[in-house]
Every structure is written in structure tokens, then in C-alpha cells.
Amino acid sequence: MIASFLQDLHDPKYVHVLINPLPVYGVAMGIIALIIALIQRSRRAQIVALLLLVIAAISAWPVAHYGEEGYDIALSLADDPGGAWLKAHEHRADQLIWSFYVLAAAAAAAIFAPLKWPKLKTGLTSITLLLAFVALAMGGYIAYAGGRVRHPEFRHQPPPPVPAEAGQD
């Protein structure tokens, strides 16, 4: 069983499916933690929540990397509508992943900048919370298409049109 699992970790599409919830679920948990920390006015709790947001946002990079690595295999396994949803999923990820990187940078700034400039603490933390909501929305939009690739039971509408250059790598 362990040998099989370790072998699966060499399969990019498996790793993508395994870790793809991390950015969205992690950001959602970070938002909840940060709201609670702000209500409690606890800087220690804010730092923990901000660290959670940094980790969750950075996890978007390996998710995207393994998604790209496994794209051709996933496309070959998908039916026609699933392939169209996969192209939409890839296009959305390519266009919107920056939101997670901006969130990671903002959360890191909200942790470290107040060490030198204490008056920035509330403003940076508030901006980070706002950016976390933006990243969560964009992550949900990306995941919406991804969930329809192999799950026809979720396809309640046809796949969206994708620009011709998307999905042609």
C-alpha cells in the first residue's frame, strides 16, 4: 500500500489532484482565522493566520506546476466536454494564479513590515484580508472548471469558450 502511494507520487496528475484543494481551503481557513484574530485584537493570532495565508497561497505554485505536468494525460482521458472544461480550467489558472502570489507577498509584508513600522500593522493586515477574499474567489472560479473535467454530474451548463491560444501547449 505504501509502495503504491509512493509510486503515485511520481504521477503529476495524481499529485495535482492530491494537493489542489490546499490553496482554496487553506485561504478559506486563513480568512476565518484572521477575522477571529482581528476581532480578538491578538497580534500573535494574526501572525498565525497570516502564516497560514502565506503557506496556502504559496501552495498554488506546486498545484499549478503539477497541473501543467499532467495536462496532456488528463486531456487524453477526458471526454469532449471534459476536455473543454480542462482547457477552461488551465486558462483560468494561467490567468489568475497571480492572485495567490500577491496574497503571499501581502501576508508576508503584514507579518514583517510592522517589526520596523508598527503603524502599518492594521492597514497591512486589513489589505491582506481583502486580498485573501479576492484570491479565494479566483481560486473558486478556477476550481469550478476543474471539478467538471472528470465529473459529468457537475456539468449543468456547457463549457465556456476559451481563447484559441489557450490549452495548446
Buried (B, 14 or more C-beta within 10 A) or exposed (E): EEEEEEEEEEBBBBBBBBBBBBBBBBBBBBBEBBEEBBEEEEEEBBBBBBBBBBBBBBBBBBBBBBBBBBBEEBBEBBEEBBBBBBBBBBBBBBBBBEBBBBBBBBBBBBBEBBEEEEEBBBEBBEBBBEBBEBBBBBBEBBBBBBBBBBEEEEBEEEBEEBEEEBBEE
